[in-house]
Amino acid sequence: MRDARPLERDLKTFVLPEIGRLQSTGDAWEPYRLIDPEGRRVEPVAVYFKDLLAADSPAATLYSYGNDLLRWWRFLWAHGIEWDRAVREDARDFTLWMQLADKPVRVHWRHRGKDPAEIARRKPTTGRPAPGTPNPVTGKSTIGKKYAPSTRAHCETVLRTFYDFHLDRVSGQLLVNPFPLDRTRRNGRPHARHNPADEFKHERTGRYRPTVPERIPRRIPDDKYTEVFAGLRSHRDRALLAFWVSSAARSVELLTATERDALPGQQVIGVIRKGTREYQQLPASPDAFVWLRLYQEDAWRKGVPRGRNQPLWWTLRRPWRPLNYDAARAMFNRAVELLGANWTLHDLRHTATYRMAEDPEMSLVYVQHILGHKDQSTLQKYLRPSRDEVISAGLAHHARQEAKKNAPPPAPSAPAYSEDSLNTLFGGLVA
């Protein structure tokens, strides 16, 4: 029997406890492991992760899914619910909590055990926009206190597919999927009455799945990119930005390059693509290879490991370690914070794509291949005008209107009779 519990929870005051963790193992056979508060492995998640690995899912997918599952398990642990006895009311309350409650504030390990008032007093609050408000430099919304719709949609999809997997395996005492399909989809297959002449539309599949607004790619204007580049502290950072903004490689992809992958003579650099995990050479700007050579000469003099199979990017201080994504992101964040901006590393990829798409002599087929996109239709969003272009065009329009008011055109001359018409009408003048 399922433990009885109140039908209505006090979700307004509920705080998600920071218990359990998602553990990185470094083992290719089990990259991540969900650990319960007693330090034991959560077996249903371990079985699900094993199935994902067999389906050729990368370790990054397990990490992303694991964070959503950890959030759900913490909700279950807090209310004393077994994972296989959860019902749709539990999923409803969890979804409602994610929608309305503030995200839990993660306390840094240096501040754990301290008074929260003292921590808040030490944090600088001046000069930063309020959470969830647009950044005055970029126009992008800052990270808000609530869970974003994309985060909630991803969590719903992960949990629904997790329970579908265990329903097929008849695991434990599971009887229903707590995260059901939408009512309009439950008794039929998706796109059952789709017109073959129309494109497939993104439809809601889960009952508790939110509507995710379409994201508009953001790019860094050329003048602002110059300011960001000038704020970098080392040749390594300058080389990284030059490669990101010219090759359109994803931030993680560029960090996988080795010394043999950079070919200045051919002006290409090889990376491992994130989705297909295939090796691909990408063209880059000459400046990127100049900064790369300056960085390498400086790094080799300091004792950085050298060799064709060695990683291309290293930390700047001993002990020498290959540069990872978190360190690269921290470097870029420090540079953009000097301008009061909130651009991300992925915006560099968008910037490169916009530059290539706006080149009239650059075919979109080549742009699609450089980006590694499966379908050329994904480039349509890069053909739209950017925020800065729209504002500039609107301001130019208002300037032209103001100029017309200040300098009106001269009045047209009074109409005169045509001499030929008069001659025709009255017979003309007799010589």
VOPAGU-2260 file (C-alpha; in pm, 1 decimal, decimal comma):
REM VOPAGU-2260
SITE   aa  ch    i         X         Y         Z
SITE  MET   A    0       0,0       0,0       0,0
SITE  ARG   A    1     110,1     348,9     -77,7
SITE  ASP   A    2     167,9     573,1     223,8
SITE  ALA   A    3    -112,4     819,0     275,4
SITE  ARG   A    4     -17,2    1183,1     255,7
SITE  PRO   A    5    -210,0    1510,0     235,5
SITE  LEU   A    6    -370,1    1592,4     -94,4
SITE  GLU   A    7    -251,5    1953,1     -74,9
SITE  ARG   A    8     112,0    2032,1       5,1
SITE  ASP   A    9     238,2    2365,3     125,6
SITE  LEU   A   10     441,8    2431,4    -188,5
SITE  LYS   A   11     478,3    2801,1    -108,9
SITE  THR   A   12     716,9    2733,8     178,8
SITE  PHE   A   13     878,0    2417,2      41,5
SITE  VAL   A   14    1255,9    2437,6      -1,5
SITE  LEU   A   15    1427,0    2167,5    -204,8
SITE  PRO   A   16    1682,4    2004,4      27,1
SITE  GLU   A   17    2041,5    1978,7     -90,4
SITE  ILE   A   18    2070,3    1606,2     -32,6
SITE  GLY   A   19    2214,0    1343,4    -261,3
SITE  ARG   A   20    2442,6    1426,8    -548,2
SITE  LEU   A   21    2531,3    1346,1    -906,6
SITE  GLN   A   22    2876,4    1191,7    -896,4
SITE  SER   A   23    3125,5    1198,0   -1181,8
SITE  THR   A   24    3315,6     869,3   -1187,6
SITE  GLY   A   25    3557,9     914,7   -1476,4
SITE  ASP   A   26    3462,8     563,6   -1590,5
SITE  ALA   A   27    3355,0     533,4   -1954,3
SITE  TRP   A   28    3123,2     245,3   -1858,9
SITE  GLU   A   29    2942,4     459,8   -1600,7
SITE  PRO   A   30    3033,6     828,2   -1643,8
SITE  TYR   A   31    2782,1     957,0   -1386,7
SITE  ARG   A   32    2611,5     805,6   -1086,5
SITE  LEU   A   33    2318,4     933,2    -880,9
SITE  ILE   A   34    2394,9     896,9    -508,2
SITE  ASP   A   35    2127,5     901,4    -235,4
SITE  PRO   A   36    2169,2    1071,3     106,0
SITE  GLU   A   37    2314,7     748,5     253,0
SITE  GLY   A   38    2586,3     734,5     -13,4
SITE  ARG   A   39    2431,4     448,4    -209,9
SITE  ARG   A   40    2382,1     435,7    -583,4
SITE  VAL   A   41    2025,1     487,8    -705,7
SITE  GLU   A   42    1975,1     170,3    -906,3
SITE  PRO   A   43    1676,4     275,6   -1125,5
SITE  VAL   A   44    1879,0     570,1   -1254,2
SITE  ALA   A   45    2187,9     352,3   -1303,3
SITE  VAL   A   46    1988,5     111,4   -1521,0
SITE  TYR   A   47    1845,7     402,0   -1720,4
SITE  PHE   A   48    2191,5     552,3   -1774,1
SITE  LYS   A   49    2320,1     216,3   -1894,1
SITE  ASP   A   50    2043,9     203,4   -2152,6
SITE  LEU   A   51    2129,0     556,6   -2268,0
SITE  LEU   A   52    2493,2     458,5   -2311,5
SITE  ALA   A   53    2387,7     159,1   -2519,5
SITE  ALA   A   54    2186,4     397,4   -2738,3
SITE  ASP   A   55    2513,1     585,7   -2810,7
SITE  SER   A   56    2428,1     885,9   -2593,8
SITE  PRO   A   57    2734,0    1092,5   -2494,4
SITE  ALA   A   58    2838,6    1146,2   -2135,1
SITE  ALA   A   59    2715,6    1506,9   -2155,8
SITE  THR   A   60    2362,0    1374,6   -2207,3
SITE  LEU   A   61    2387,0    1163,7   -1892,5
SITE  TYR   A   62    2506,4    1467,5   -1699,3
SITE  SER   A   63    2215,0    1677,5   -1824,1
SITE  TYR   A   64    1958,6    1404,5   -1753,7
SITE  GLY   A   65    2116,7    1332,0   -1416,9
SITE  ASN   A   66    2063,1    1686,2   -1290,7
SITE  ASP   A   67    1691,6    1666,7   -1374,3
SITE  LEU   A   68    1659,8    1327,5   -1208,5
SITE  LEU   A   69    1845,6    1453,0    -900,7
SITE  ARG   A   70    1599,7    1740,8    -868,2
SITE  TRP   A   71    1305,3    1500,9    -888,2
SITE  TRP   A   72    1462,4    1255,5    -641,6
SITE  ARG   A   73    1524,3    1533,7    -391,4
SITE  PHE   A   74    1154,7    1622,7    -415,6
SITE  LEU   A   75    1064,8    1258,3    -350,4
SITE  TRP   A   76    1311,0    1223,1     -62,3
SITE  ALA   A   77    1176,5    1539,5     101,7
SITE  HIS   A   78     821,0    1401,3      97,8
SITE  GLY   A   79     907,6    1040,3     177,8
SITE  ILE   A   80     785,3     897,9    -155,6
SITE  GLU   A   81     931,7     594,8    -327,1
SITE  TRP   A   82    1016,3     657,4    -691,0
SITE  ASP   A   83     795,6     371,9    -815,0
SITE  ARG   A   84     496,3     479,8    -604,4
SITE  ALA   A   85     477,7     835,9    -729,9
SITE  VAL   A   86     145,6     932,2    -890,1
SITE  ARG   A   87      35,8    1212,6   -1115,2
SITE  GLU   A   88     -55,9    1436,7    -823,0
SITE  ASP   A   89     309,5    1421,5    -716,4
SITE  ALA   A   90     424,5    1513,7   -1064,9
SITE  ARG   A   91     167,1    1793,3   -1072,9
SITE  ASP   A   92     294,9    1939,8    -746,1
SITE  PHE   A   93     657,1    1909,1    -857,0
SITE  THR   A   94     581,5    2085,3   -1185,8
SITE  LEU   A   95     384,8    2357,1   -1009,5
SITE  TRP   A   96     670,8    2410,0    -764,5
SITE  MET   A   97     920,6    2446,8   -1050,0
SITE  GLN   A   98     689,5    2696,3   -1217,4
SITE  LEU   A   99     616,3    2927,4    -922,6
SITE  ALA   A  100     890,7    2882,0    -663,7
SITE  ASP   A  101    1232,9    3044,0    -665,1
SITE  LYS   A  102    1527,5    2830,9    -760,9
SITE  PRO   A  103    1728,8    2701,6    -464,8
SITE  VAL   A  104    2031,3    2919,0    -398,1
SITE  ARG   A  105    2344,8    2709,4    -409,3
SITE  VAL   A  106    2579,4    2804,8    -127,9
SITE  HIS   A  107    2945,9    2809,0    -217,8
SITE  TRP   A  108    3158,3    2565,6     -23,5
SITE  ARG   A  109    3350,8    2857,6     130,5
SITE  HIS   A  110    3030,5    2997,7     282,0
SITE  ARG   A  111    2865,2    2679,0     406,5
SITE  GLY   A  112    2780,1    2698,4     772,4
SITE  LYS   A  113    2790,0    3078,2     779,6
SITE  ASP   A  114    2508,8    3320,9     849,9
SITE  PRO   A  115    2309,6    3388,9     526,3
SITE  ALA   A  116    2281,1    3757,7     619,2
SITE  GLU   A  117    2658,5    3785,5     633,9
SITE  ILE   A  118    2696,4    3615,3     295,4
SITE  ALA   A  119    2444,4    3850,7     133,0
SITE  ARG   A  120    2620,4    4152,0     285,2
SITE  ARG   A  121    2954,7    4052,2     132,9
SITE  LYS   A  122    2819,5    4002,3    -218,8
SITE  PRO   A  123    2848,8    4308,6    -445,5
SITE  THR   A  124    2505,9    4415,5    -565,1
SITE  THR   A  125    2584,4    4748,0    -732,1
SITE  GLY   A  126    2623,6    4780,1   -1107,2
SITE  ARG   A  127    2435,1    4462,4   -1190,5
SITE  PRO   A  128    2082,9    4447,5   -1333,3
SITE  ALA   A  129    1814,6    4275,6   -1130,9
SITE  PRO   A  130    1764,3    3903,2   -1198,2
SITE  GLY   A  131    1541,4    3840,5   -1499,7
SITE  THR   A  132    1574,1    4194,1   -1640,9
SITE  PRO   A  133    1730,8    4276,4   -1980,4
SITE  ASN   A  134    2099,3    4358,4   -1980,8
SITE  PRO   A  135    2149,0    4723,0   -2084,6
SITE  VAL   A  136    2441,6    4634,1   -2314,3
SITE  THR   A  137    2325,6    4315,9   -2486,0
SITE  GLY   A  138    1947,2    4322,6   -2444,6
SITE  LYS   A  139    1957,7    3960,4   -2324,9
SITE  SER   A  140    1764,3    3878,6   -2012,6
SITE  THR   A  141    1977,0    3801,2   -1711,2
SITE  ILE   A  142    1934,1    3475,3   -1524,1
SITE  GLY   A  143    1613,9    3502,1   -1321,9
SITE  LYS   A  144    1513,5    3362,6    -986,6
SITE  LYS   A  145    1261,1    3124,2   -1143,6
SITE  TYR   A  146    1324,2    2814,5   -1350,0
SITE  ALA   A  147    1327,9    2901,5   -1719,8
SITE  PRO   A  148    1059,7    2742,3   -1944,2
SITE  SER   A  149    1331,5    2556,3   -2133,5
SITE  THR   A  150    1461,0    2406,7   -1807,0
SITE  ARG   A  151    1112,7    2294,9   -1703,7
SITE  ALA   A  152    1041,5    2150,9   -2047,7
SITE  HIS   A  153    1367,4    1956,1   -2048,5
SITE  CYS   A  154    1298,6    1823,1   -1698,8
SITE  GLU   A  155     948,4    1708,9   -1796,4
SITE  THR   A  156    1079,9    1527,0   -2102,7
SITE  VAL   A  157    1354,4    1352,3   -1907,4
SITE  LEU   A  158    1122,6    1233,3   -1631,0
SITE  ARG   A  159     852,1    1120,0   -1872,7
SITE  THR   A  160    1095,6     915,6   -2080,5
SITE  PHE   A  161    1254,9     777,2   -1762,8
SITE  TYR   A  162     923,0     642,1   -1639,4
SITE  ASP   A  163     829,7     516,8   -1987,1
SITE  PHE   A  164    1152,0     317,9   -1987,5
SITE  HIS   A  165    1074,7     155,4   -1651,8
SITE  LEU   A  166     711,3      91,0   -1744,9
SITE  ASP   A  167     835,2    -112,7   -2040,6
SITE  ARG   A  168    1068,0    -304,3   -1807,6
SITE  VAL   A  169     792,1    -353,0   -1546,3
SITE  SER   A  170    1029,2    -220,2   -1279,2
SITE  GLY   A  171     937,5    -224,5    -911,9
SITE  GLN   A  172     576,3    -143,3    -822,0
SITE  LEU   A  173     534,5     114,6   -1096,6
SITE  LEU   A  174     179,7     119,8   -1234,4
SITE  VAL   A  175     144,4     453,2   -1416,5
SITE  ASN   A  176     369,4     721,8   -1557,4
SITE  PRO   A  177     344,1    1022,7   -1323,3
SITE  PHE   A  178     423,2    1248,5   -1620,7
SITE  PRO   A  179     155,1    1155,0   -1875,6
SITE  LEU   A  180     104,6    1268,1   -2231,3
SITE  ASP   A  181    -122,6    1555,0   -2313,0
SITE  ARG   A  182    -492,8    1467,5   -2307,9
SITE  THR   A  183    -528,8    1541,3   -2680,1
SITE  ARG   A  184    -244,6    1300,5   -2760,4
SITE  ARG   A  185    -320,7    1009,6   -2533,9
SITE  ASN   A  186    -536,5     808,2   -2770,8
SITE  GLY   A  187    -353,4     866,1   -3096,0
SITE  ARG   A  188     -14,4     884,7   -3253,4
SITE  PRO   A  189     158,1    1219,2   -3313,1
SITE  HIS   A  190      72,7    1401,5   -3638,2
SITE  ALA   A  191    -201,5    1150,0   -3722,6
SITE  ARG   A  192    -384,1    1403,6   -3943,5
SITE  HIS   A  193     -81,0    1588,8   -4072,5
SITE  ASN   A  194    -104,4    1740,3   -4420,6
SITE  PRO   A  195     193,5    1613,8   -4623,8
SITE  ALA   A  196     216,6    1954,5   -4794,6
SITE  ASP   A  197     278,2    2133,7   -4463,3
SITE  GLU   A  198     582,4    2129,8   -4239,4
SITE  PHE   A  199     573,8    1944,2   -3910,6
SITE  LYS   A  200     515,1    2173,5   -3615,1
SITE  HIS   A  201     658,4    2144,7   -3266,8
SITE  GLU   A  202     368,9    2021,3   -3055,3
SITE  ARG   A  203     334,0    1978,8   -2682,2
SITE  THR   A  204     364,2    1612,9   -2592,0
SITE  GLY   A  205     346,4    1616,4   -2212,8
SITE  ARG   A  206      58,8    1735,3   -1998,9
SITE  TYR   A  207     291,5    1932,4   -1773,7
SITE  ARG   A  208     528,6    2049,2   -2046,4
SITE  PRO   A  209     541,7    2430,8   -2072,2
SITE  THR   A  210     543,4    2630,7   -2391,1
SITE  VAL   A  211     901,4    2725,1   -2470,1
SITE  PRO   A  212     943,6    3057,4   -2654,2
SITE  GLU   A  213    1161,0    3052,4   -2961,8
SITE  ARG   A  214    1512,3    3171,7   -2891,4
SITE  ILE   A  215    1657,8    3438,3   -3117,1
SITE  PRO   A  216    2033,9    3394,2   -3166,2
SITE  ARG   A  217    2237,5    3682,0   -3027,1
SITE  ARG   A  218    2557,0    3809,1   -3180,1
SITE  ILE   A  219    2823,7    4042,5   -3054,6
SITE  PRO   A  220    2849,7    4364,8   -3258,0
SITE  ASP   A  221    3186,5    4424,6   -3417,3
SITE  ASP   A  222    3267,2    4728,6   -3204,2
SITE  LYS   A  223    3177,9    4546,1   -2882,9
SITE  TYR   A  224    3373,5    4238,5   -2989,4
SITE  THR   A  225    3678,7    4461,7   -3030,3
SITE  GLU   A  226    3631,9    4587,4   -2673,8
SITE  VAL   A  227    3597,0    4231,9   -2540,6
SITE  PHE   A  228    3908,1    4125,0   -2730,9
SITE  ALA   A  229    4103,3    4418,1   -2589,8
SITE  GLY   A  230    4011,3    4311,4   -2235,7
SITE  LEU   A  231    4173,2    3967,5   -2266,6
SITE  ARG   A  232    4486,3    3901,7   -2063,5
SITE  SER   A  233    4684,8    3643,1   -2258,4
SITE  HIS   A  234    4767,9    3524,2   -2608,0
SITE  ARG   A  235    4587,6    3199,3   -2532,2
SITE  ASP   A  236    4261,1    3379,5   -2464,0
SITE  ARG   A  237    4300,4    3592,4   -2776,7
SITE  ALA   A  238    4363,5    3283,0   -2987,2
SITE  LEU   A  239    4058,7    3108,3   -2842,5
SITE  LEU   A  240    3826,7    3399,9   -2918,8
SITE  ALA   A  241    3969,3    3442,1   -3267,6
SITE  PHE   A  242    3905,1    3073,8   -3344,3
SITE  TRP   A  243    3555,9    3073,1   -3192,4
SITE  VAL   A  244    3440,9    3379,8   -3382,7
SITE  SER   A  245    3591,0    3274,2   -3717,2
SITE  SER   A  246    3545,8    2895,4   -3728,4
SITE  ALA   A  247    3195,1    2885,6   -3567,9
SITE  ALA   A  248    3306,6    2583,9   -3364,8
SITE  ARG   A  249    3123,1    2516,0   -3041,8
SITE  SER   A  250    3316,1    2608,3   -2732,8
SITE  VAL   A  251    3353,6    2245,1   -2623,7
SITE  GLU   A  252    3450,7    2132,0   -2972,8
SITE  LEU   A  253    3744,1    2371,0   -2999,0
SITE  LEU   A  254    3879,3    2253,5   -2663,4
SITE  THR   A  255    3909,1    1897,3   -2800,8
SITE  ALA   A  256    4171,7    2000,9   -3057,3
SITE  THR   A  257    4527,6    1872,4   -3032,5
SITE  GLU   A  258    4847,6    2023,7   -3169,2
SITE  ARG   A  259    4832,0    1819,5   -3487,9
SITE  ASP   A  260    4480,0    1949,3   -3558,5
SITE  ALA   A  261    4594,6    2310,6   -3610,0
SITE  LEU   A  262    4727,0    2345,8   -3966,4
SITE  PRO   A  263    4835,3    2706,0   -4031,8
SITE  GLY   A  264    4950,9    2623,5   -4385,6
SITE  GLN   A  265    4602,8    2512,8   -4483,1
SITE  GLN   A  266    4437,1    2763,7   -4247,4
SITE  VAL   A  267    4212,4    2496,9   -4091,0
SITE  ILE   A  268    4170,2    2346,3   -3745,9
SITE  GLY   A  269    4025,1    2003,5   -3670,7
SITE  VAL   A  270    3761,9    1943,2   -3401,6
SITE  ILE   A  271    3540,2    1660,7   -3280,1
SITE  ARG   A  272    3177,4    1752,3   -3350,0
SITE  LYS   A  273    2951,3    1748,2   -3047,8
SITE  GLY   A  274    2655,0    1562,8   -3197,0
SITE  THR   A  275    2804,3    1309,9   -3438,9
SITE  ARG   A  276    3145,9    1295,5   -3265,5
SITE  GLU   A  277    3303,7    1294,2   -3609,9
SITE  TYR   A  278    3629,6    1467,1   -3694,6
SITE  GLN   A  279    3591,7    1776,9   -3910,9
SITE  GLN   A  280    3831,6    2045,9   -4028,0
SITE  LEU   A  281    3702,7    2403,3   -4009,6
SITE  PRO   A  282    3845,3    2712,5   -4180,4
SITE  ALA   A  283    3958,5    2992,5   -3950,7
SITE  SER   A  284    4094,1    3344,7   -3990,6
SITE  PRO   A  285    4467,7    3413,4   -4034,7
SITE  ASP   A  286    4467,8    3622,4   -3715,6
SITE  ALA   A  287    4361,1    3317,5   -3515,4
SITE  PHE   A  288    4672,2    3124,8   -3621,0
SITE  VAL   A  289    4894,9    3424,8   -3547,9
SITE  TRP   A  290    4763,1    3446,2   -3191,0
SITE  LEU   A  291    4790,3    3067,4   -3159,9
SITE  ARG   A  292    5158,6    3074,3   -3253,8
SITE  LEU   A  293    5229,6    3354,0   -3006,4
SITE  TYR   A  294    5053,0    3156,4   -2734,0
SITE  GLN   A  295    5239,4    2833,9   -2815,6
SITE  GLU   A  296    5583,2    2994,5   -2814,8
SITE  ASP   A  297    5511,5    3156,7   -2479,8
SITE  ALA   A  298    5364,8    2836,6   -2330,9
SITE  TRP   A  299    5647,9    2611,2   -2448,5
SITE  ARG   A  300    5906,5    2841,0   -2292,2
SITE  LYS   A  301    5727,0    2799,5   -1959,2
SITE  GLY   A  302    5730,2    2418,8   -1984,2
SITE  VAL   A  303    5387,5    2327,7   -2122,0
SITE  PRO   A  304    5392,2    1970,5   -2264,1
SITE  ARG   A  305    5469,3    1964,7   -2634,2
SITE  GLY   A  306    5380,2    1700,2   -2892,0
SITE  ARG   A  307    5152,3    1629,6   -3183,6
SITE  ASN   A  308    4913,0    1428,9   -2966,2
SITE  GLN   A  309    4914,7    1677,2   -2678,1
SITE  PRO   A  310    4609,7    1899,8   -2615,8
SITE  LEU   A  311    4622,8    2235,0   -2790,5
SITE  TRP   A  312    4489,6    2439,7   -2497,9
SITE  TRP   A  313    4640,0    2439,5   -2148,7
SITE  THR   A  314    4602,0    2627,1   -1824,1
SITE  LEU   A  315    4827,5    2927,9   -1777,4
SITE  ARG   A  316    4977,2    2818,2   -1444,6
SITE  ARG   A  317    5133,4    2508,3   -1298,9
SITE  PRO   A  318    5044,3    2231,6   -1258,7
SITE  TRP   A  319    4975,2    2218,2   -1631,8
SITE  ARG   A  320    4631,6    2079,9   -1709,7
SITE  PRO   A  321    4427,9    2071,3   -2031,7
SITE  LEU   A  322    4188,4    2365,1   -2043,5
SITE  ASN   A  323    3830,7    2256,6   -1972,3
SITE  TYR   A  324    3500,5    2424,1   -2052,5
SITE  ASP   A  325    3441,0    2570,7   -1706,5
SITE  ALA   A  326    3776,9    2748,1   -1705,4
SITE  ALA   A  327    3724,0    2882,3   -2058,8
SITE  ARG   A  328    3378,9    3009,3   -1967,2
SITE  ALA   A  329    3514,0    3182,3   -1656,0
SITE  MET   A  330    3778,7    3352,3   -1869,3
SITE  PHE   A  331    3518,8    3484,2   -2114,1
SITE  ASN   A  332    3282,7    3592,4   -1837,4
SITE  ARG   A  333    3556,0    3801,8   -1680,2
SITE  ALA   A  334    3615,8    3976,9   -2012,6
SITE  VAL   A  335    3250,6    4060,8   -2084,5
SITE  GLU   A  336    3179,7    4169,3   -1727,1
SITE  LEU   A  337    3421,2    4456,6   -1779,6
SITE  LEU   A  338    3166,5    4593,3   -2028,9
SITE  GLY   A  339    2868,2    4511,6   -1809,8
SITE  ALA   A  340    2750,8    4256,2   -2067,0
SITE  ASN   A  341    2617,9    3901,5   -2033,4
SITE  TRP   A  342    2723,7    3739,3   -2358,8
SITE  THR   A  343    2810,2    3371,8   -2346,8
SITE  LEU   A  344    3061,2    3155,0   -2529,1
SITE  HIS   A  345    2785,6    3024,0   -2753,7
SITE  ASP   A  346    2716,3    3380,4   -2870,3
SITE  LEU   A  347    3057,4    3369,8   -3039,9
SITE  ARG   A  348    2928,9    3083,3   -3254,9
SITE  HIS   A  349    2618,7    3288,6   -3336,0
SITE  THR   A  350    2839,3    3585,4   -3424,6
SITE  ALA   A  351    3044,2    3376,5   -3667,5
SITE  THR   A  352    2728,1    3237,7   -3824,5
SITE  TYR   A  353    2577,4    3583,6   -3875,6
SITE  ARG   A  354    2896,8    3704,4   -4040,0
SITE  MET   A  355    2905,0    3413,8   -4284,0
SITE  ALA   A  356    2531,1    3430,6   -4359,3
SITE  GLU   A  357    2553,5    3802,2   -4441,5
SITE  ASP   A  358    2835,3    3748,2   -4692,3
SITE  PRO   A  359    2664,2    3748,5   -5036,2
SITE  GLU   A  360    2945,2    3538,0   -5183,4
SITE  MET   A  361    2916,8    3271,3   -4910,3
SITE  SER   A  362    2667,0    3000,5   -4998,7
SITE  LEU   A  363    2437,4    2885,4   -4718,8
SITE  VAL   A  364    2525,8    2526,8   -4811,1
SITE  TYR   A  365    2882,2    2592,0   -4701,0
SITE  VAL   A  366    2764,1    2766,8   -4384,8
SITE  GLN   A  367    2548,5    2466,5   -4299,9
SITE  HIS   A  368    2844,5    2232,1   -4342,0
SITE  ILE   A  369    3073,0    2448,0   -4127,3
SITE  LEU   A  370    2814,0    2462,7   -3849,9
SITE  GLY   A  371    2748,3    2090,2   -3866,7
SITE  HIS   A  372    2372,4    2136,9   -3898,0
SITE  LYS   A  373    2167,2    1851,7   -4036,9
SITE  ASP   A  374    1907,5    2070,1   -4209,6
SITE  GLN   A  375    1960,3    2397,7   -4392,0
SITE  SER   A  376    1630,5    2531,3   -4255,5
SITE  THR   A  377    1801,7    2588,6   -3918,9
SITE  LEU   A  378    1984,3    2881,3   -4079,5
SITE  GLN   A  379    1662,3    3075,6   -4130,6
SITE  LYS   A  380    1684,9    3227,5   -3784,9
SITE  TYR   A  381    2022,7    3376,9   -3875,6
SITE  LEU   A  382    1873,1    3556,6   -4175,5
SITE  ARG   A  383    1656,9    3775,0   -3954,5
SITE  PRO   A  384    1776,0    4125,4   -3865,8
SITE  SER   A  385    1946,5    4156,4   -3531,8
SITE  ARG   A  386    1827,3    4374,5   -3246,7
SITE  ASP   A  387    2091,9    4638,7   -3319,7
SITE  GLU   A  388    2005,1    4646,0   -3690,9
SITE  VAL   A  389    1634,7    4690,9   -3617,1
SITE  ILE   A  390    1701,9    4973,2   -3372,3
SITE  SER   A  391    1946,0    5142,2   -3612,6
SITE  ALA   A  392    1696,0    5122,1   -3898,9
SITE  GLY   A  393    1419,2    5260,7   -3677,4
SITE  LEU   A  394    1635,3    5550,0   -3557,4
SITE  ALA   A  395    1736,8    5628,8   -3915,8
SITE  HIS   A  396    1369,8    5638,9   -4012,8
SITE  HIS   A  397    1289,2    5885,4   -3734,2
SITE  ALA   A  398    1588,7    6099,3   -3833,4
SITE  ARG   A  399    1461,7    6120,9   -4190,8
SITE  GLN   A  400    1116,2    6219,2   -4068,0
SITE  GLU   A  401    1264,6    6489,3   -3846,2
SITE  ALA   A  402    1472,6    6620,4   -4137,3
SITE  LYS   A  403    1160,0    6655,4   -4349,2
SITE  LYS   A  404     993,7    6861,7   -4076,0
SITE  ASN   A  405    1290,1    7095,4   -4035,9
SITE  ALA   A  406    1351,3    7140,2   -4410,2
SITE  PRO   A  407    1021,1    7102,8   -4595,3
SITE  PRO   A  408    1041,9    7071,2   -4975,8
SITE  PRO   A  409     976,0    7388,8   -5182,3
SITE  ALA   A  410     617,8    7455,2   -5284,2
SITE  PRO   A  411     534,8    7348,1   -5639,0
SITE  SER   A  412     503,7    7623,1   -5899,8
SITE  ALA   A  413     159,0    7744,4   -6005,0
SITE  PRO   A  414      13,5    7551,3   -6296,6
SITE  ALA   A  415      38,8    7733,3   -6632,4
SITE  TYR   A  416    -150,3    7686,8   -6953,6
SITE  SER   A  417      23,2    7494,4   -7227,5
SITE  GLU   A  418      81,8    7707,1   -7536,9
SITE  ASP   A  419      26,2    7413,6   -7769,5
SITE  SER   A  420    -306,9    7336,8   -7606,3
SITE  LEU   A  421    -421,8    7697,3   -7649,7
SITE  ASN   A  422    -321,1    7700,3   -8016,3
SITE  THR   A  423    -511,6    7381,3   -8076,4
SITE  LEU   A  424    -818,6    7511,5   -7894,7
SITE  PHE   A  425    -833,8    7858,0   -8054,3
SITE  GLY   A  426    -687,9    7786,1   -8390,7
SITE  GLY   A  427    -346,8    7934,2   -8327,3
SITE  LEU   A  428    -207,1    8278,5   -8399,5
SITE  VAL   A  429    -216,2    8418,4   -8753,3
SITE  ALA   A  430     124,3    8537,9   -8873,3
